[in-house]
C-alpha cells in the first residue's frame, strides 16, 4: 500500500513489539477464536501463528489490494480472511478481538465508507456529538457488539482517547460492559512516521462491569516491566478532568491545589474564547503593500488587523505596542467602487470565490467578522502570551480571541496568567500534536485555572511587559511565581518545587525522544 493510501485510510502498521505484547496478554485468556478487524499487512495474524495459536483466526480487511496480497502470500489452516468493511460484519461472535484500527476521521473516507460510518454512529449508536467520528472509535464499539460472554478486546488507540470529549460515551460503554480494564502507555513512540502518541486498551470479562481501571506506565518499551501503576476511576474520566495526566505527576500537587482552590478560577468563568476570523484565502484577503498600491485600495476597502504571529514579536503584552506599519490589511470593502471591483475581479480570475470557505458566503469577498476581542492568545506555543488587545484590532484564526465576561476588568487576566501554575495547567489541560507542540483550542484553554487577583498590580505588569518585549519568558515566570504564587497564594518554596517538577514530568511525556 502506498503512503498516500495509508494516510487516507489511517492505515499505519504496528511494530512487532507492541503486537506481541497484545497477543501474549490475549493468549493468557485461552480464547477459542480471535478476530482481527483490519488486518492490513497481517502482522497480528502472522504473530498469532508465531506464538503457535492454532484455533480459529478471522481477519477482515477493507482495502482490496492489501487483502488480495496477504491472502495470496499467507493461506493457512484455521484462518478465514474476509474482504469487507468491518462495520458491516455481523456473522460470528468471538472470544477475543485484537488489532490496530484505522486512525482516520470519516470525512477523509470514500463516500460509501463515509456513509456507512456516519450512519453507524448516528443511527446504530444513536450518538450526536460528531458529524465525522473517528474510525477507531467505531471499531471499538462494533467489536464490543461481537464479543462472547467473558470475551476480551485489545486495541492500539490514539492517546487522544484518554481525554477527548467525544470518547466519553465509549468510556461509559467500556465501564458498563467489562469487569477488568487496563490502559498501557509508554514513552516510546511506536509510529514514528506520524509521531502519533498511542495507548493500548485491554478490556476483559465482557458481560460484567467496573468503576475503575489500571493504568500502566512504561519509561521504555511496552514489553518491559512497567515503571508506574495507578488506579483511575470512572468518574474522573467521565468528568472534564485529565486523570491520565495527573497520574504522571506527584500526588502532592492535588494537596496544593486543594489548599488554594478558593483563590482559583477557571478561565471559562472570566472570559470566553473563540478562534479568530477565517479569511478563506490569506494571500488575497491580506494584500501586500504593492498589491494595495497597484489596485489603489484605500481605507474604505481595508481594515487593520493582526494576521501573522510575527507582528507580535516585540509587542510585549499590549497590542498598543505594535507599530501600525507592521499590521496586516484585511480586504473588507464597505465601498464597492471601481478599485474594489477590479480587485474582486482579480479574485474571481484566480478562483478565490470558488474555494471551500468563500463559496459558502452570500458575498464571497466579505469575510465574516467576529467582534473585536479583548485578549489574544497564540495557538502554537510552549508558553503562549496572554496579550491585552487594548487597541481593539481584529485577528485571524492564527489566534484565540478572548471576550471578557461582565464585571471583569480589562487588565485582570494579565495579572493572573504569568506564573508556573498557569504553565502547569497548560500542560495538564492542553493537548499536543504528535511532535509535542501544544495546540491551544477554546474548549481546553477554558479549563485552565488561574489565581484571580482582583486588583491590578501595575508595577508587576510593567515589568512583565518589558520582559515579554525581550522574549524572556523564564524571567517572567520567575517574577510571577514570586508575586502571584508566593505573595498572593502564600505557596512555599517546596510547593513551587512540586509545581515545577510536575511541569518537567509532563513535558517529558509530551515531547518525543
Secondary structure, DSSP 8 states (H G I E B T S, - for coil): --HHHHHHHT-----HHHHHHHHHHHHTT--SEEEESS-TT-HHHHHHHHTT--SEEEEEE--HHHHHHHHHH---TTEEEEES-GGG--S--EEEEEE-----BGGGS-HHHHHHHHHIIIIIS---S-SS-BHHHHHHHHHHHTEEEEEEEEEEEEGGGGT-GGGHHHHHHHHHHEEEEEEEEESS-S-TTTT--EEEEEEEEET---SEEEEEEESS-TTS--SEEEEEEHHHHHSS--HHHHTTS-THHHHHHHHHGGGEEEHHHHEEEEE-B--S-HHHHS--HHHHHHTT--TTTEEEEE--GGGGTT-TTBGGGS-GGGSEEEE--SS--HHHHHHHHHHHHTTGGGSTTGGGSSSTTS-------SEEEESB-SS--EEE-TT--EEBTTEEEEEE-TT--TTHHHHHH-SHHHHHHHHHH--B-TTS-BB--HHHHTT-EEE--SS--HHHHHHHHHHHHTT-HHHHHHHHIIIIIIIIT---HHHHHHHHHHHHHHHHHHS--
